[in-house]
Amino acid sequence: MASTSPSLFTLRPWPRGDKKPKKLGEFIARVNAERGGFRNVTEMELREELHAAEDGRNQSAASSPDSDSDMDVDSDGAKSKTTLEAREEFLRNIEFAHQSAMLSLDFVSLLLSKETPNQANTTLSPALRDLVGFGVLGASRLQDSNITPARTQDDLAVATGWRLIGTNKMVDSVLEAAERLEKEISLETKYWADVLAVSDNGWTVTSLPYDPHTLGVRYGFAESAPEYRNSSIAPLRRNDDGTVRLERGVSGGSSKRVRAVVIKNGQVTGKSRLPGQVDEKAPLQDRVLEARNTIFSQELWYEINKEARTLLSLKVQSIDDQIIYEADPETKVILTLEDLDAPDAGGDLPDNQFANTVVLGLHFLLLFSHRLSYFKRTQSTQTTTGREAPPLSILRPLISRLTYDNACTKLTYFLTKLKTILQNAGFSTADFTQTMIPPGPQLPPQQIAQLALQQIWRASPSEALIINLAQLLELTAELTFTPQARIGLRGRSFVTPMASTQFMVFLPGASNNNPAAQGQNPAPAQTKSNELEELYPPYSQDAYPNVDEAIYYIRQASVRVIVDWVASLAAEKLGRDDLDWSETTSGAVIRALGKNEVRLDITDSPDLALRLQMRWVENRDVKQRNVTWAAGQESKETLEQLVVDFFRQ
């Protein structure tokens, strides 16, 4: 057995700590435990306890002075005895542990001495070797292991198979990931190709304001109404096949267009053309263009509806989903917003071109309103107010243009017919000319005032073209009866305050004629005065408000010139002084002595014609003969011949 020598060390007691509280929390806990809380602690009680403690120590010291020293000696002896007992017990425990370790080492070394004697000899104690010998203890297995070389090979094969399966799965997953990545690259390439095609066509591609991670295309107009400007952006989302899906905003899923329908005498005579619906598989730029056209049509419909409510005086009505404009008693133009999903049953109608022109004019005027709004917004002199913005001027310029075209057509038709009638009746000098005054390169002050601008606008050629096609259109016409009797007209269209075409009527060569004073260019000076200055002068203070009033004056003036000319010619040929004409309540009448009279008038039933009424008394009966000269009829009898023969009888 192994022996040990006593260890050279001493045991010291653990140091005693101070019994005073180390932390504030410990102090509070001790107060709560001993005193029942700070409420029970008073200054008076603390002073009494302090005095009591001092008195107790003093009394104990005075009564037994030797008792303290005896107690100290006893306590020191008890403490020394307790320390020695603890030391002896600790040493016994160490010795027991040492002996147990040495016995375990001898047992293991004796067991190994049979298998590995050289290694066991170094750790086996000499006392045990001398007592029992060397290699006398052995060990054998009670049961053989089931791990055989065959099983080891099988396990190795299984492990290799699992590794191969894992490797194959890893390779398959990598291949699948590669295929998926290749497919994703193909889809992304197709998606971005469409997006780049849209960007190359001039569309603005940007992130959505409400979703920065989504790409969108802005296809609206910067000067549109806020509800259309803020919503004219569509997300560009990718479909499963890589194509781009355009999600529209306000326009929705269907395409719309404004359509014009022309109705004459209750019959549909014209419809504007509607384009076909763009297929969802069409190129992305075509679908973006279709979305732009749709929201433009919706904005146009919104603006003209808002403006139509203020144009009742111009015979414009907004009824349900239609805007109806009465161009004349026989013609109506109806505007609607049509869905392109519905089939177009337009057909070949005579006024299709007119309907298409109306729709095209509305589109041009809305674009021009955008330009005008941008110009006003960018001018420093323009001040913004809190009032609601007035409706855009779209229908009013169109109505002004249609009124001007209608006035030109009506005036040209009347003067052409009148010229032909007078020539058929024997007025070989009857003629008329009509010209359109071309617009100037710059906008005149009148047009600037019509546009409600505060300064001269240097419009581009395209903008000036739209302005000149919609407002302040001018034409001139001159009707000649004889060199001494002529009528000049100058018409001008206005958009505000009333969409109309007004006519200034002047007499070329008249002494009191002053076109310059009427806002017109002066006519060239004539060598002879105008007979109409005395026969039937025009109203020179203001313009005639429409073409019907101007035609009425021409009609009345023509009758008086013809009557004066025929009466003078008949009196000269017949040599009669009693032959003359006069004004009556029913018009101009040529009379002679007796009851014979000739009346001339220009009628419209059924067509424009010059009618001669001759009345005389025969056997106390009033006889009457009517002769008519129309534009499409040629007569062998002339007005001069008939009047001379009538008064010769």
Order of alpha helices (4+ residues) and beta strands (2+ residues): alpha-alpha-alpha-alpha-alpha-alpha-beta-beta-alpha-beta-beta-beta-beta-alpha-beta-beta-beta-alpha-alpha-beta-alpha-alpha-beta-beta-beta-alpha-alpha-beta-beta-beta-beta-beta-alpha
